[in-house]
Amino acid sequence: MLIEIKNDVYYISQRLKEIDFKYFILYNTKKKKYEIHHSGQSDTYCLTVPFDELDSRTIDFVNQTRVENRDRLLKELDEENRKRGVYES
């Protein structure tokens, strides 16, 4: 069962809407996890919040994982993999 979270202690749901007004939060009671969804996508699911509660880390995580940051994130992952010797470029 999914429950929409419209109000929370730290106003995370409202703060997400400042990033993109189409974001919304659902609580998955089966998994006991918060999920971020986007109403502008056919499959609204974006990500599962990796924390047990909604707080500023959620905002930071959503900002980091936005599609606009894809190139930077991939570059960071490649660099980290090189450092660890996972693969050579």
C-alpha positions in Angstrom: 0.0 0.0 0.0 1.3 3.5 -0.9 0.4 6.5 1.2 0.9 10.0 -0.1 2.9 12.3 2.3 1.6 15.8 1.9 2.8 17.2 5.2 5.8 16.3 7.3 7.8 17.8 10.2 10.6 19.2 8.1 8.4 20.3 5.1 10.3 18.0 2.8 7.2 17.5 0.6 6.9 21.3 0.1 10.7 21.7 -0.4 10.7 19.0 -3.1 8.0 21.0 -4.9 10.3 24.0 -4.9 12.8 21.9 -6.9 10.1 20.6 -9.3 6.4 21.0 -8.6 5.7 17.6 -10.1 7.5 15.7 -7.3 5.5 14.0 -4.6 6.3 11.5 -1.8 4.7 8.2 -1.2 5.3 5.9 1.8 5.5 2.3 0.8 4.0 0.4 3.8 5.1 -3.0 2.5 8.8 -2.0 2.2 8.5 0.6 5.0 10.3 3.1 2.8 9.7 6.6 1.4 9.6 6.9 -2.4 10.0 10.0 -4.5 7.7 10.1 -7.6 7.2 12.6 -10.4 3.8 13.1 -12.0 5.3 14.2 -15.3 6.5 10.6 -16.1 4.4 7.7 -17.3 6.0 5.6 -14.5 6.0 8.1 -11.7 8.6 6.3 -9.6 12.0 8.1 -9.3 13.8 6.7 -6.3 13.6 5.2 -2.9 14.8 7.4 -0.1 17.8 5.6 1.5 17.0 7.0 4.9 14.4 5.9 7.5 13.1 9.4 7.9 12.4 12.5 5.7 14.9 15.2 6.4 17.3 17.5 4.6 19.3 14.5 3.4 16.3 13.6 1.2 16.5 17.0 -0.5 20.2 16.6 -1.0 19.8 13.1 -2.4 17.1 14.1 -4.9 19.2 17.0 -6.1 22.2 14.8 -6.6 20.2 12.2 -8.5 18.3 14.5 -10.9 18.7 13.8 -14.6 20.3 17.2 -15.1 23.3 16.0 -13.0 23.7 12.7 -14.9 26.9 13.7 -16.7 28.6 14.9 -13.6 27.5 11.8 -11.6 28.7 9.5 -14.3 32.1 11.3 -14.4 32.4 11.0 -10.6 31.6 7.3 -10.7 34.1 6.7 -13.5 36.8 8.5 -11.6 36.0 6.6 -8.4 36.1 3.3 -10.3 39.5 4.2 -11.8 40.9 5.0 -8.3 39.7 1.6 -7.1 41.2 -0.2 -10.1 37.8 -1.4 -11.2 38.6 -0.7 -14.8 41.0 1.3 -16.9 40.0 3.9 -19.4 
